[in-house]
Amino acid sequence: MNDFNPLRKFLDTFFGPLRSWLGIFILIFLFSIVVFDGMVNDWGRASQGLGNLVTFFNESLWPPDWSVLEPRAYPVCTVYPTFMDFTCSTAWIGMVETMKIAFVSTVFGAIISLPISILASRNLDYASFFYEYLTRWNDGGIIFLLVSTLSYLPRFLLAAFRSLPSIIWAIFFVILVGYGPLAGVLAMTVYTVGYLGKLQYEAIEGMTKTPLDAAEAMGLTRFEIAFKVVIPECANDLISQVIFMFEYNFRHGTVIGIVGAGGIGYYINLYLKFLQYDKVIAYLIIIFVVVLIIDFISIKARSYFTEDIGLNRPSWKSIFLPSSVNK
Amino acid sequence: MTNIPKNIEPIIRLNDVSIGYKHDKPLVQIPNLEIFPGEIVAIAGPSGVGKSTLLKTIAGLISPISGSIEVCGKTIPDSPKRGKLGYVPQSLGLVRHASVLHNVMLGANAGHNTPIPFIGVCLPSSFAKKKAIQAINSMGLEDKISEPIRRLSGGQQRRVATARTLAQCPELIMADEFLSELDEKTVGMVLKEVTKYVKSSNSALLVVEHDITRAKMMADRLLVIDDGRANPFITEPTAMEVKL
């Protein structure tokens, strides 16, 4: 019997490779190109972009105006010795304020998000705990409804806090409490709760099940399981995420100042309004350098909380220098 | 078989139980099984027949497909009283980033410390700590007491898991291959301590052991689970009588 099927042969020849993961990836990529093309009316504008950048860079951005590192005219700088007078500059004051906002909001956010993420973790199953607890008094449908709500509430809260970017929260809190770092701290805290909470409950859900099994068999309470098993077991991940969040909050803290929520962003916004882009680029370079330094420090700090503690901890030299130079 | 007075209540009673993860495909079917205080029962059988699943079911971590299981006077899914049941899973279930003492204190608190009602927090108890340190010493880990678990060898981690259960002083110890990764000398030491506890406290030990020679050596009764067919529990001819 002849099993030759020309259609099958044709499909195998031309579409056979598409059955692989690479084929699927290529299809998705092509689809994204089609979607992108649908959104852009005039591709000619993209080709003009490079020319515009060169003009903008030469005429407005470069060289940076480093006067932002000089002391402000008012209030008069009284710092001694005089080489420390850069601490009276707007760049320094703004940077320190941004760092303070990032630090305070990371600490507040981590404290608030941890209990919420424990309640949100599916593997800890607090919903069934509430169900058992409440059905002691009432076994009706209202309890079922209440427990269902309770089980979704933490995730709902975290998603709600995360759904708006920090700059929108900053606008919201500037309306509520006025300009300044208070609005910045509140905005960044709310966003930290949403973002860090998600990272935390994913870390908790990713932990191995056997410590939970052993604890449950022993008859430990939910509180003991959460605080003596889950948190110590996930501690490295949780601490590492908090350090990451501080770094993230610092970067975003520079943006929220633009809407009046304090920090270096306030000065960036000020000079943007006056079209003094050479000062803006000076601030951006300072932010970039500080972000890099924080990133390097966080590599070192996070290495204290990784699995192979003390074995492969990177030296400062290996953090700052590329591995090829460091051999 | 150990001589058990007729009026003594068993610690575990399984009535016509079938266990497994899928309702239409039970792994093991057990017509009847009772384990009494002071008994050491070993479960042996090839890989994948459901030995560990049986332990998890008795621990209340998996619901039985059918039948009833009574542990320490409570029918599953009602959990037995706090601290009555000690479980050493095959992968140990230790908190890897915490110290040896922290891990063993979990067992000691479960066995000897009552949590505050509605909150579930235990106040620090010197008695529980004393029990934990005793258990750590009995496993020969006194010099590792503040060491994090991840820095210990596989064998040392097994001893910590055993110490956690001994510190708990449970009525039933369920251990899943708790002697693997240990050298012969340490096996003797661990086995001696566990047997001493079981016999002196009138508790029971249900242990999964793939090494049949070792299982025969340590157990009063040996249950061999065959390939989950009609009669999965068979009496090992050289072992003592199995009460089914």
Interface residues (C-beta under 8 A of the other chain):
Chain A: T208 T210 P211 L212 D213 A214 A215 E216 A217 M218 G219 L220 T221 R222 F223 E224 K228 V229 P232 E233 A235 N236 E307 I309
Chain B: K56 A59 G60 L61 S79 P80 K81 R82 G83 K84 L85 G86 Y87 V88 P89 S91 L92 G93 L94 V95 R96 H97 A98 H102 L106 G107 N109 A110 P115 I119 G120 V121 C122 R150 A161 R164 Q168 P170 M174
